[in-house]
Every structure is written in C-alpha cells, then in structure tokens.
Amino acid sequence: MTDDAPWRAAPDGVVVACRLTPKGGRDAIDGVARLSDGRRVLLVRVRSAPEDGRANDALRGLLAKALDAPTSRVQLVGGAKSRLKQVAVGGDPAALIARLEAL
C-alpha cells in the first residue's frame, strides 16, 4: 500500500475515500484518481439517482461485492450528501487492502 492510497487501515477494517458519480450509466469502479487538492479517491459510478439515499446504498452494495464482504459490513461514515464519501468496510484490514489494490 502506498502512503497516498485512497484507503487506510482501521482497527476493524478499512476506510475508503470515494468520489461517487450517481446516474453514471452503469455500476462500476473506475480506478483511483487524484483530486485538485492532492487527495486520492476511488472513482465509483452507479446507475441510481441521488434521491432518498439510493446512490449511497448502491455504492455500499458495489463495494461489498468488489471486496467480497457482506453489505452489512459496509457503512457510509462521511459525506452522505456529497460526492466525496468515506466508507468503512469491516473485516481483516490486510485482506481488504489487498483486494482494493487489485481493483
């Protein structure tokens, strides 16, 4: 893991910085990008609209599937009404980071 990766280990899993694009035409993880302020984020797009939390739920489901984790272990911890989000994924940090690096 590089120091400027968009994810960091936490005691009970990892926290991933994401930039979500709702109504993006498909559900996909498009890789890692650097924002204009220098932060790195995981680029994620979902088909769902950002109404009633549907895009956030789609983000949780997509990350759960990509990381082979139950959806109940994926929680939005920051940015509920923003494109930039912090998502906590519970599980073994080393295994989750290895899966993230493979994306």
Secondary structure as the mmCIF struct_conf table of DSSP 4:
data_model
#
loop_
_struct_conf.conf_type_id
_struct_conf.id
_struct_conf.beg_label_comp_id
_struct_conf.beg_label_asym_id
_struct_conf.beg_label_seq_id
_struct_conf.end_label_comp_id
_struct_conf.end_label_asym_id
_struct_conf.end_label_seq_id
TURN_TY1_P TURN_TY1_P1 ASP A 3 ASP A 4
BEND BEND1 PRO A 6 PRO A 6
STRN STRN1 TRP A 7 ALA A 10
TURN_TY1_P TURN_TY1_P2 PRO A 11 ASP A 12
STRN STRN2 GLY A 13 THR A 21
TURN_TY1_P TURN_TY1_P3 PRO A 22 LYS A 23
BEND BEND2 GLY A 25 ARG A 26
STRN STRN3 ALA A 28 ARG A 34
TURN_TY1_P TURN_TY1_P4 SER A 36 ASP A 37
BEND BEND3 GLY A 38 GLY A 38
STRN STRN4 ARG A 40 ARG A 45
BEND BEND4 ARG A 47 SER A 48
BEND BEND5 PRO A 50 GLU A 51
TURN_TY1_P TURN_TY1_P5 ASP A 52 GLY A 53
HELX_RH_AL_P HELX_RH_AL_P1 ARG A 54 ALA A 66
TURN_TY1_P TURN_TY1_P6 LEU A 67 ASP A 68
HELX_RH_3T_P HELX_RH_3T_P1 THR A 71 ARG A 73
STRN STRN5 VAL A 74 GLY A 78
TURN_TY1_P TURN_TY1_P7 ALA A 80 LYS A 81
BEND BEND6 SER A 82 ARG A 83
STRN STRN6 LEU A 84 GLY A 90
BEND BEND7 GLY A 91 GLY A 91
HELX_RH_AL_P HELX_RH_AL_P2 PRO A 93 ALA A 102
#
